Amino acid sequence: SQMPHSHMPLPSFWKLMEDTLQQSGAQIQTFCQKFEMVMPSPVSQPLNPAEERKVLSLVSRHGPDKLYQVTSNISGNKDLDLTLQRGQIVALLQSMDTKGNTSRWLVDAGGPRGFVPAAKLQPY
């Protein structure tokens, strides 16, 4: 009885809710379209010669289908975690940690090996 719409007949209330949800959905869709125009998709950066040699080494050891790129900086805070920079290339060794957690992957970073969050990797 304290709600502002409590005096409305039930069919009118449901119509008001449907209209409100449709309007909100349209606003969200408009926002998403504007966001996609303002935030272009990431452009792959050319690799420097040292990074290119590392990638070639990873390909020769693990194959091209195992390469992933780091999507954002990673600060390792547990034992055996790696600290990596956005854009680095790593090779997937195992898609889980030692306890079977699939959200942490074991990777080869071209020298050091350790665990990183799977959500911060994308296929290269």
N, CA, C and O atoms as a GROMACS GRO file, in nm:
protein
  496
    1SER      N    1   0.082  -0.121   0.000
    1SER     CA    2   0.000   0.000   0.000
    1SER      C    3   0.086   0.126   0.000
    1SER      O    4   0.037   0.234  -0.033
    2GLN      N    5   0.214   0.114   0.037
    2GLN     CA    6   0.302   0.230   0.039
    2GLN      C    7   0.368   0.254  -0.096
    2GLN      O    8   0.431   0.358  -0.116
    3MET      N    9   0.356   0.162  -0.189
    3MET     CA   10   0.416   0.177  -0.322
    3MET      C   11   0.335   0.276  -0.403
    3MET      O   12   0.212   0.281  -0.390
    4PRO      N   13   0.400   0.356  -0.487
    4PRO     CA   14   0.328   0.458  -0.563
    4PRO      C   15   0.227   0.400  -0.662
    4PRO      O   16   0.130   0.467  -0.698
    5HIS      N   17   0.248   0.276  -0.706
    5HIS     CA   18   0.159   0.216  -0.806
    5HIS      C   19   0.058   0.120  -0.744
    5HIS      O   20  -0.006   0.044  -0.816
    6SER      N   21   0.043   0.121  -0.612
    6SER     CA   22  -0.046   0.024  -0.547
    6SER      C   23  -0.192   0.048  -0.580
    6SER      O   24  -0.273  -0.045  -0.569
    7HIS      N   25  -0.230   0.168  -0.620
    7HIS     CA   26  -0.369   0.200  -0.652
    7HIS      C   27  -0.408   0.155  -0.793
    7HIS      O   28  -0.526   0.158  -0.828
    8MET      N   29  -0.311   0.114  -0.874
    8MET     CA   30  -0.338   0.076  -1.013
    8MET      C   31  -0.400  -0.062  -1.020
    8MET      O   32  -0.366  -0.149  -0.940
    9PRO      N   33  -0.489  -0.084  -1.116
    9PRO     CA   34  -0.538  -0.221  -1.138
    9PRO      C   35  -0.420  -0.308  -1.188
    9PRO      O   36  -0.329  -0.258  -1.254
   10LEU      N   37  -0.424  -0.433  -1.156
   10LEU     CA   38  -0.314  -0.524  -1.187
   10LEU      C   39  -0.277  -0.526  -1.336
   10LEU      O   40  -0.158  -0.519  -1.367
   11PRO      N   41  -0.371  -0.534  -1.430
   11PRO     CA   42  -0.332  -0.532  -1.572
   11PRO      C   43  -0.258  -0.403  -1.610
   11PRO      O   44  -0.164  -0.407  -1.690
   12SER      N   45  -0.298  -0.291  -1.556
   12SER     CA   46  -0.231  -0.164  -1.586
   12SER      C   47  -0.090  -0.164  -1.527
   12SER      O   48   0.004  -0.114  -1.589
   13PHE      N   49  -0.076  -0.219  -1.407
   13PHE     CA   50   0.055  -0.227  -1.342
   13PHE      C   51   0.150  -0.311  -1.428
   13PHE      O   52   0.264  -0.270  -1.451
   14TRP      N   53   0.105  -0.428  -1.476
   14TRP     CA   54   0.190  -0.515  -1.557
   14TRP      C   55   0.226  -0.448  -1.689
   14TRP      O   56   0.338  -0.462  -1.736
   15LYS      N   57   0.133  -0.374  -1.748
   15LYS     CA   58   0.162  -0.301  -1.871
   15LYS      C   59   0.269  -0.196  -1.846
   15LYS      O   60   0.359  -0.178  -1.928
   16LEU      N   61   0.259  -0.125  -1.733
   16LEU     CA   62   0.358  -0.024  -1.696
   16LEU      C   63   0.497  -0.089  -1.680
   16LEU      O   64   0.597  -0.035  -1.726
   17MET      N   65   0.501  -0.205  -1.615
   17MET     CA   66   0.628  -0.276  -1.595
   17MET      C   67   0.688  -0.320  -1.729
   17MET      O   68   0.808  -0.304  -1.751
   18GLU      N   69   0.605  -0.376  -1.817
   18GLU     CA   70   0.654  -0.418  -1.948
   18GLU      C   71   0.711  -0.300  -2.026
   18GLU      O   72   0.818  -0.309  -2.086
   19ASP      N   73   0.638  -0.187  -2.025
   19ASP     CA   74   0.685  -0.068  -2.096
   19ASP      C   75   0.817  -0.018  -2.039
   19ASP      O   76   0.907   0.021  -2.113
   20THR      N   77   0.827  -0.018  -1.906
   20THR     CA   78   0.950   0.027  -1.840
   20THR      C   79   1.067  -0.063  -1.877
   20THR      O   80   1.176  -0.015  -1.906
   21LEU      N   81   1.045  -0.195  -1.876
   21LEU     CA   82   1.152  -0.289  -1.911
   21LEU      C   83   1.192  -0.275  -2.058
   21LEU      O   84   1.310  -0.284  -2.090
   22GLN      N   85   1.095  -0.254  -2.147
   22GLN     CA   86   1.128  -0.235  -2.288
   22GLN      C   87   1.212  -0.108  -2.307
   22GLN      O   88   1.309  -0.108  -2.382
   23GLN      N   89   1.173  -0.002  -2.238
   23GLN     CA   90   1.248   0.124  -2.248
   23GLN      C   91   1.390   0.106  -2.194
   23GLN      O   92   1.485   0.155  -2.254
   24SER      N   93   1.403   0.036  -2.081
   24SER     CA   94   1.536   0.012  -2.025
   24SER      C   95   1.621  -0.073  -2.119
   24SER      O   96   1.740  -0.047  -2.136
   25GLY      N   97   1.560  -0.174  -2.180
   25GLY     CA   98   1.632  -0.258  -2.275
   25GLY      C   99   1.681  -0.178  -2.395
   25GLY      O  100   1.793  -0.198  -2.442
   26ALA      N  101   1.597  -0.087  -2.444
   26ALA     CA  102   1.637  -0.003  -2.557
   26ALA      C  103   1.751   0.090  -2.517
   26ALA      O  104   1.843   0.113  -2.596
   27GLN      N  105   1.747   0.143  -2.394
   27GLN     CA  106   1.855   0.230  -2.346
   27GLN      C  107   1.986   0.153  -2.335
   27GLN      O  108   2.092   0.204  -2.370
   28ILE      N  109   1.980   0.031  -2.286
   28ILE     CA  110   2.101  -0.052  -2.274
   28ILE      C  111   2.157  -0.083  -2.412
   28ILE      O  112   2.278  -0.077  -2.433
   29GLN      N  113   2.069  -0.116  -2.507
   29GLN     CA  114   2.115  -0.146  -2.643
   29GLN      C  115   2.182  -0.024  -2.705
   29GLN      O  116   2.286  -0.037  -2.770
   30THR      N  117   2.124   0.094  -2.686
   30THR     CA  118   2.182   0.218  -2.738
   30THR      C  119   2.319   0.243  -2.674
   30THR      O  120   2.415   0.280  -2.742
   31PHE      N  121   2.327   0.222  -2.543
   31PHE     CA  122   2.455   0.240  -2.473
   31PHE      C  123   2.560   0.144  -2.530
   31PHE      O  124   2.674   0.186  -2.555
   32CYS      N  125   2.525   0.019  -2.550
   32CYS     CA  126   2.621  -0.079  -2.602
   32CYS      C  127   2.670  -0.039  -2.741
   32CYS      O  128   2.788  -0.051  -2.771
   33GLN      N  129   2.578   0.009  -2.826
   33GLN     CA  130   2.619   0.052  -2.960
   33GLN      C  131   2.714   0.170  -2.953
   33GLN      O  132   2.814   0.174  -3.025
   34LYS      N  133   2.684   0.268  -2.866
   34LYS     CA  134   2.772   0.384  -2.852
   34LYS      C  135   2.908   0.342  -2.796
   34LYS      O  136   3.011   0.391  -2.841
   35PHE      N  137   2.908   0.250  -2.700
   35PHE     CA  138   3.032   0.202  -2.640
   35PHE      C  139   3.120   0.136  -2.744
   35PHE      O  140   3.241   0.159  -2.747
   36GLU      N  141   3.061   0.054  -2.831
   36GLU     CA  142   3.138  -0.013  -2.936
   36GLU      C  143   3.198   0.086  -3.035
   36GLU      O  144   3.306   0.062  -3.089
   37MET      N  145   3.127   0.198  -3.059
   37MET     CA  146   3.181   0.299  -3.150
   37MET      C  147   3.296   0.376  -3.085
   37MET      O  148   3.394   0.409  -3.151
   38VAL      N  149   3.284   0.403  -2.956
   38VAL     CA  150   3.386   0.482  -2.884
   38VAL      C  151   3.508   0.397  -2.853
   38VAL      O  152   3.621   0.446  -2.863
   39MET      N  153   3.488   0.272  -2.816
   39MET     CA  154   3.598   0.183  -2.777
   39MET      C  155   3.625   0.085  -2.891
   39MET      O  156   3.561  -0.020  -2.898
   40PRO      N  157   3.718   0.117  -2.980
   40PRO     CA  158   3.747   0.024  -3.090
   40PRO      C  159   3.808  -0.104  -3.036
   40PRO      O  160   3.869  -0.105  -2.928
   41SER      N  161   3.792  -0.211  -3.111
   41SER     CA  162   3.851  -0.337  -3.069
   41SER      C  163   4.003  -0.324  -3.070
   41SER      O  164   4.058  -0.250  -3.150
   42PRO      N  165   4.070  -0.398  -2.982
   42PRO     CA  166   4.216  -0.385  -2.972
   42PRO      C  167   4.285  -0.422  -3.103
   42PRO      O  168   4.245  -0.515  -3.173
   43VAL      N  169   4.387  -0.347  -3.134
   43VAL     CA  170   4.466  -0.372  -3.254
   43VAL      C  171   4.592  -0.446  -3.212
   43VAL      O  172   4.658  -0.407  -3.116
   44SER      N  173   4.625  -0.550  -3.284
   44SER     CA  174   4.746  -0.624  -3.248
   44SER      C  175   4.868  -0.538  -3.282
   44SER      O  176   4.878  -0.481  -3.391
   45GLN      N  177   4.958  -0.531  -3.188
   45GLN     CA  178   5.080  -0.451  -3.203
   45GLN      C  179   5.189  -0.538  -3.264
   45GLN      O  180   5.198  -0.657  -3.233
   46PRO      N  181   5.273  -0.480  -3.350
   46PRO     CA  182   5.385  -0.559  -3.402
   46PRO      C  183   5.481  -0.594  -3.289
   46PRO      O  184   5.502  -0.516  -3.196
   47LEU      N  185   5.539  -0.712  -3.298
   47LEU     CA  186   5.631  -0.758  -3.194
   47LEU      C  187   5.770  -0.702  -3.220
   47LEU      O  188   5.813  -0.688  -3.334
   48ASN      N  189   5.840  -0.671  -3.110
   48ASN     CA  190   5.979  -0.630  -3.126
   48ASN      C  191   6.061  -0.756  -3.157
   48ASN      O  192   6.013  -0.867  -3.133
   49PRO      N  193   6.183  -0.742  -3.208
   49PRO     CA  194   6.261  -0.860  -3.250
   49PRO      C  195   6.281  -0.963  -3.139
   49PRO      O  196   6.274  -1.083  -3.165
   50ALA      N  197   6.307  -0.918  -3.016
   50ALA     CA  198   6.328  -1.014  -2.907
   50ALA      C  199   6.200  -1.092  -2.879
   50ALA      O  200   6.204  -1.213  -2.859
   51GLU      N  201   6.088  -1.022  -2.879
   51GLU     CA  202   5.959  -1.089  -2.854
   51GLU      C  203   5.927  -1.185  -2.969
   51GLU      O  204   5.872  -1.292  -2.947
   52GLU      N  205   5.961  -1.144  -3.091
   52GLU     CA  206   5.937  -1.230  -3.207
   52GLU      C  207   6.018  -1.359  -3.197
   52GLU      O  208   5.967  -1.467  -3.229
   53ARG      N  209   6.144  -1.349  -3.153
   53ARG     CA  210   6.227  -1.470  -3.134
   53ARG      C  211   6.166  -1.560  -3.028
   53ARG      O  212   6.165  -1.682  -3.041
   54LYS      N  213   6.115  -1.499  -2.921
   54LYS     CA  214   6.053  -1.577  -2.814
   54LYS      C  215   5.930  -1.651  -2.866
   54LYS      O  216   5.909  -1.768  -2.835
   55VAL      N  217   5.848  -1.582  -2.946
   55VAL     CA  218   5.728  -1.644  -3.002
   55VAL      C  219   5.766  -1.760  -3.094
   55VAL      O  220   5.704  -1.867  -3.088
   56LEU      N  221   5.867  -1.741  -3.178
   56LEU     CA  222   5.911  -1.849  -3.266
   56LEU      C  223   5.961  -1.968  -3.186
   56LEU      O  224   5.938  -2.083  -3.224
   57SER      N  225   6.029  -1.942  -3.075
   57SER     CA  226   6.075  -2.049  -2.988
   57SER      C  227   5.957  -2.123  -2.925
   57SER      O  228   5.957  -2.246  -2.919
   58LEU      N  229   5.856  -2.048  -2.880
   58LEU     CA  230   5.738  -2.111  -2.820
   58LEU      C  231   5.663  -2.195  -2.924
   58LEU      O  232   5.616  -2.304  -2.893
   59VAL      N  233   5.654  -2.145  -3.047
   59VAL     CA  234   5.587  -2.220  -3.154
   59VAL      C  235   5.662  -2.350  -3.181
   59VAL      O  236   5.600  -2.455  -3.196
   60SER      N  237   5.794  -2.343  -3.187
   60SER     CA  238   5.872  -2.464  -3.219
   60SER      C  239   5.862  -2.568  -3.106
   60SER      O  240   5.865  -2.688  -3.133
   61ARG      N  241   5.850  -2.522  -2.982
   61ARG     CA  242   5.842  -2.615  -2.869
   61ARG      C  243   5.701  -2.669  -2.845
   61ARG      O  244   5.684  -2.786  -2.810
   62HIS      N  245   5.599  -2.582  -2.865
   62HIS     CA  246   5.464  -2.620  -2.823
   62HIS      C  247   5.361  -2.623  -2.935
   62HIS      O  248   5.253  -2.679  -2.918
   63GLY      N  249   5.393  -2.564  -3.050
   63GLY     CA  250   5.299  -2.560  -3.162
   63GLY      C  251   5.216  -2.432  -3.160
   63GLY      O  252   5.195  -2.374  -3.053
   64PRO      N  253   5.168  -2.388  -3.276
   64PRO     CA  254   5.096  -2.260  -3.287
   64PRO      C  255   4.960  -2.261  -3.217
   64PRO      O  256   4.913  -2.156  -3.174
   65ASP      N  257   4.898  -2.377  -3.205
   65ASP     CA  258   4.766  -2.383  -3.144
   65ASP      C  259   4.769  -2.367  -2.992
   65ASP      O  260   4.664  -2.355  -2.929
   66LYS      N  261   4.886  -2.367  -2.932
   66LYS     CA  262   4.900  -2.352  -2.786
   66LYS      C  263   4.934  -2.210  -2.743
   66LYS      O  264   4.948  -2.183  -2.624
   67LEU      N  265   4.948  -2.118  -2.840
   67LEU     CA  266   4.989  -1.981  -2.807
   67LEU      C  267   4.870  -1.895  -2.765
   67LEU      O  268   4.763  -1.900  -2.826
   68TYR      N  269   4.891  -1.818  -2.660
   68TYR     CA  270   4.791  -1.726  -2.608
   68TYR      C  271   4.855  -1.591  -2.582
   68TYR      O  272   4.975  -1.582  -2.557
   69GLN      N  273   4.774  -1.486  -2.589
   69GLN     CA  274   4.822  -1.351  -2.563
   69GLN      C  275   4.757  -1.301  -2.434
   69GLN      O  276   4.639  -1.326  -2.409
   70VAL      N  277   4.835  -1.231  -2.353
   70VAL     CA  278   4.787  -1.175  -2.227
   70VAL      C  279   4.704  -1.052  -2.259
   70VAL      O  280   4.751  -0.961  -2.327
   71THR      N  281   4.578  -1.048  -2.210
   71THR     CA  282   4.486  -0.938  -2.244
   71THR      C  283   4.497  -0.820  -2.149
   71THR      O  284   4.459  -0.708  -2.185
   72SER      N  285   4.548  -0.841  -2.028
   72SER     CA  286   4.571  -0.730  -1.934
   72SER      C  287   4.682  -0.771  -1.838
   72SER      O  288   4.710  -0.890  -1.821
   73ASN      N  289   4.746  -0.673  -1.776
   73ASN     CA  290   4.858  -0.702  -1.687
   73ASN      C  291   4.818  -0.801  -1.579
   73ASN      O  292   4.707  -0.798  -1.527
   74ILE      N  293   4.911  -0.890  -1.547
   74ILE     CA  294   4.889  -0.992  -1.446
   74ILE      C  295   4.997  -0.977  -1.340
   74ILE      O  296   5.116  -0.977  -1.371
   75SER      N  297   4.955  -0.963  -1.215
   75SER     CA  298   5.048  -0.957  -1.101
   75SER      C  299   5.037  -1.088  -1.025
   75SER      O  300   4.936  -1.114  -0.959
   76GLY      N  301   5.140  -1.169  -1.034
   76GLY     CA  302   5.140  -1.295  -0.961
   76GLY      C  303   5.151  -1.270  -0.812
   76GLY      O  304   5.243  -1.204  -0.766
   77ASN      N  305   5.055  -1.324  -0.736
   77ASN     CA  306   5.058  -1.302  -0.591
   77ASN      C  307   5.061  -1.431  -0.510
   77ASN      O  308   5.062  -1.426  -0.387
   78LYS      N  309   5.062  -1.546  -0.577
   78LYS     CA  310   5.074  -1.674  -0.509
   78LYS      C  311   5.203  -1.741  -0.553
   78LYS      O  312   5.264  -1.699  -0.652
   79ASP      N  313   5.245  -1.843  -0.481
   79ASP     CA  314   5.361  -1.920  -0.524
   79ASP      C  315   5.335  -1.977  -0.663
   79ASP      O  316   5.225  -2.025  -0.691
   80LEU      N  317   5.433  -1.973  -0.746
   80LEU     CA  318   5.431  -2.024  -0.883
   80LEU      C  319   5.346  -1.942  -0.980
   80LEU      O  320   5.329  -1.982  -1.095
   81ASP      N  321   5.291  -1.826  -0.936
   81ASP     CA  322   5.220  -1.736  -1.027
   81ASP      C  323   5.320  -1.651  -1.104
   81ASP      O  324   5.425  -1.615  -1.051
   82LEU      N  325   5.288  -1.620  -1.228
   82LEU     CA  326   5.373  -1.534  -1.310
   82LEU      C  327   5.319  -1.391  -1.307
   82LEU      O  328   5.200  -1.368  -1.289
   83THR      N  329   5.409  -1.296  -1.324
   83THR     CA  330   5.373  -1.157  -1.345
   83THR      C  331   5.403  -1.127  -1.491
   83THR      O  332   5.517  -1.136  -1.534
   84LEU      N  333   5.298  -1.092  -1.567
   84LEU     CA  334   5.312  -1.070  -1.711
   84LEU      C  335   5.248  -0.937  -1.750
   84LEU      O  336   5.159  -0.886  -1.683
   85GLN      N  337   5.296  -0.883  -1.861
   85GLN     CA  338   5.244  -0.758  -1.914
   85GLN      C  339   5.143  -0.786  -2.025
   85GLN      O  340   5.150  -0.888  -2.093
   86ARG      N  341   5.050  -0.694  -2.040
   86ARG     CA  342   4.950  -0.703  -2.146
   86ARG      C  343   5.023  -0.713  -2.281
   86ARG      O  344   5.118  -0.639  -2.307
   87GLY      N  345   4.978  -0.806  -2.365
   87GLY     CA  346   5.037  -0.823  -2.497
   87GLY      C  347   5.140  -0.933  -2.506
   87GLY      O  348   5.174  -0.977  -2.616
   88GLN      N  349   5.192  -0.979  -2.391
   88GLN     CA  350   5.291  -1.087  -2.396
   88GLN      C  351   5.230  -1.214  -2.451
   88GLN      O  352   5.110  -1.238  -2.437
   89ILE      N  353   5.313  -1.295  -2.516
   89ILE     CA  354   5.271  -1.422  -2.573
   89ILE      C  355   5.323  -1.534  -2.484
   89ILE      O  356   5.439  -1.535  -2.443
   90VAL      N  357   5.235  -1.630  -2.454
   90VAL     CA  358   5.272  -1.746  -2.372
   90VAL      C  359   5.220  -1.872  -2.440
   90VAL      O  360   5.134  -1.865  -2.528
   91ALA      N  361   5.273  -1.986  -2.400
   91ALA     CA  362   5.227  -2.115  -2.451
   91ALA      C  363   5.157  -2.190  -2.339
   91ALA      O  364   5.208  -2.198  -2.227
   92LEU      N  365   5.042  -2.245  -2.370
   92LEU     CA  366   4.965  -2.321  -2.273
   92LEU      C  367   5.029  -2.458  -2.252
   92LEU      O  368   5.052  -2.532  -2.347
   93LEU      N  369   5.057  -2.489  -2.125
   93LEU     CA  370   5.111  -2.620  -2.091
   93LEU      C  371   5.002  -2.710  -2.034
   93LEU      O  372   4.996  -2.829  -2.064
   94GLN      N  373   4.916  -2.650  -1.952
   94GLN     CA  374   4.808  -2.728  -1.890
   94GLN      C  375   4.693  -2.632  -1.856
   94GLN      O  376   4.717  -2.524  -1.801
   95SER      N  377   4.570  -2.670  -1.888
   95SER     CA  378   4.455  -2.581  -1.868
   95SER      C  379   4.392  -2.598  -1.730
   95SER      O  380   4.270  -2.593  -1.715
   96MET      N  381   4.477  -2.617  -1.630
   96MET     CA  382   4.434  -2.622  -1.490
   96MET      C  383   4.556  -2.614  -1.400
   96MET      O  384   4.669  -2.634  -1.445
   97ASP      N  385   4.532  -2.583  -1.272
   97ASP     CA  386   4.644  -2.582  -1.179
   97ASP      C  387   4.658  -2.718  -1.113
   97ASP      O  388   4.588  -2.812  -1.151
   98THR      N  389   4.747  -2.730  -1.017
   98THR     CA  390   4.776  -2.860  -0.955
   98THR      C  391   4.658  -2.915  -0.874
   98THR      O  392   4.655  -3.034  -0.843
   99LYS      N  393   4.562  -2.829  -0.839
   99LYS     CA  394   4.444  -2.874  -0.764
   99LYS      C  395   4.324  -2.896  -0.855
   99LYS      O  396   4.214  -2.923  -0.806
  100GLY      N  397   4.343  -2.886  -0.987
  100GLY     CA  398   4.235  -2.908  -1.081
  100GLY      C  399   4.151  -2.785  -1.110
  100GLY      O  400   4.046  -2.795  -1.174
  101ASN      N  401   4.196  -2.668  -1.061
  101ASN     CA  402   4.124  -2.544  -1.082
  101ASN      C  403   4.145  -2.499  -1.227
  101ASN      O  404   4.258  -2.466  -1.265
  102THR      N  405   4.038  -2.496  -1.308
  102THR     CA  406   4.052  -2.462  -1.449
  102THR      C  407   4.053  -2.310  -1.474
  102THR      O  408   4.064  -2.268  -1.589
  103SER      N  409   4.041  -2.230  -1.370
  103SER     CA  410   4.049  -2.085  -1.390
  103SER      C  411   4.194  -2.035  -1.382
  103SER      O  412   4.219  -1.917  -1.407
  104ARG      N  413   4.288  -2.122  -1.348
  104ARG     CA  414   4.432  -2.091  -1.349
  104ARG      C  415   4.502  -2.190  -1.439
  104ARG      O  416   4.491  -2.311  -1.421
  105TRP      N  417   4.574  -2.137  -1.538
  105TRP     CA  418   4.644  -2.222  -1.634
  105TRP      C  419   4.793  -2.216  -1.613
  105TRP      O  420   4.848  -2.114  -1.574
  106LEU      N  421   4.858  -2.328  -1.641
  106LEU     CA  422   5.004  -2.336  -1.639
  106LEU      C  423   5.055  -2.299  -1.778
  106LEU      O  424   5.015  -2.359  -1.878
  107VAL      N  425   5.142  -2.198  -1.783
  107VAL     CA  426   5.193  -2.151  -1.912
  107VAL      C  427   5.345  -2.141  -1.909
  107VAL      O  428   5.409  -2.135  -1.804
  108ASP      N  429   5.400  -2.141  -2.030
  108ASP     CA  430   5.543  -2.118  -2.053
  108ASP      C  431   5.553  -1.977  -2.112
  108ASP      O  432   5.497  -1.950  -2.218
  109ALA      N  433   5.623  -1.889  -2.043
  109ALA     CA  434   5.636  -1.750  -2.089
  109ALA      C  435   5.767  -1.729  -2.164
  109ALA      O  436   5.818  -1.617  -2.170
  110GLY      N  437   5.822  -1.836  -2.221
  110GLY     CA  438   5.947  -1.823  -2.296
  110GLY      C  439   6.067  -1.824  -2.205
  110GLY      O  440   6.167  -1.759  -2.234
  111GLY      N  441   6.059  -1.893  -2.098
  111GLY     CA  442   6.164  -1.900  -1.996
  111GLY      C  443   6.097  -1.942  -1.866
  111GLY      O  444   6.097  -2.060  -1.831
  112PRO      N  445   6.041  -1.845  -1.794
  112PRO     CA  446   5.970  -1.884  -1.672
  112PRO      C  447   5.839  -1.956  -1.704
  112PRO      O  448   5.772  -1.928  -1.803
  113ARG      N  449   5.806  -2.049  -1.618
  113ARG     CA  450   5.679  -2.121  -1.628
  113ARG      C  451   5.604  -2.100  -1.498
  113ARG      O  452   5.663  -2.097  -1.390
  114GLY      N  453   5.473  -2.085  -1.509
  114GLY     CA  454   5.393  -2.064  -1.389
  114GLY      C  455   5.246  -2.052  -1.424
  114GLY      O  456   5.206  -2.076  -1.538
  115PHE      N  457   5.167  -2.014  -1.323
  115PHE     CA  458   5.023  -2.008  -1.338
  115PHE      C  459   4.976  -1.864  -1.361
  115PHE      O  460   5.031  -1.769  -1.305
  116VAL      N  461   4.872  -1.852  -1.444
  116VAL     CA  462   4.809  -1.724  -1.471
  116VAL      C  463   4.658  -1.745  -1.478
  116VAL      O  464   4.612  -1.856  -1.505
  117PRO      N  465   4.579  -1.639  -1.453
  117PRO     CA  466   4.434  -1.651  -1.466
  117PRO      C  467   4.395  -1.677  -1.611
  117PRO      O  468   4.436  -1.603  -1.700
  118ALA      N  469   4.318  -1.780  -1.634
  118ALA     CA  470   4.276  -1.817  -1.771
  118ALA      C  471   4.195  -1.705  -1.835
  118ALA      O  472   4.199  -1.688  -1.957
  119ALA      N  473   4.122  -1.629  -1.756
  119ALA     CA  474   4.037  -1.522  -1.810
  119ALA      C  475   4.119  -1.409  -1.871
  119ALA      O  476   4.065  -1.328  -1.947
  120LYS      N  477   4.248  -1.400  -1.840
  120LYS     CA  478   4.331  -1.294  -1.893
  120LYS      C  479   4.414  -1.339  -2.013
  120LYS      O  480   4.512  -1.274  -2.050
  121LEU      N  481   4.375  -1.452  -2.073
  121LEU     CA  482   4.443  -1.504  -2.192
  121LEU      C  483   4.344  -1.518  -2.306
  121LEU      O  484   4.228  -1.556  -2.285
  122GLN      N  485   4.391  -1.489  -2.427
  122GLN     CA  486   4.311  -1.513  -2.546
  122GLN      C  487   4.398  -1.583  -2.648
  122GLN      O  488   4.518  -1.559  -2.653
  123PRO      N  489   4.339  -1.668  -2.731
  123PRO     CA  490   4.421  -1.736  -2.833
  123PRO      C  491   4.493  -1.634  -2.920
  123PRO      O  492   4.437  -1.530  -2.956
  124TYR      N  493   4.618  -1.665  -2.954
  124TYR     CA  494   4.701  -1.572  -3.033
  124TYR      C  495   4.683  -1.600  -3.180
  124TYR      O  496   4.745  -1.533  -3.263
   0.00000   0.00000   0.00000
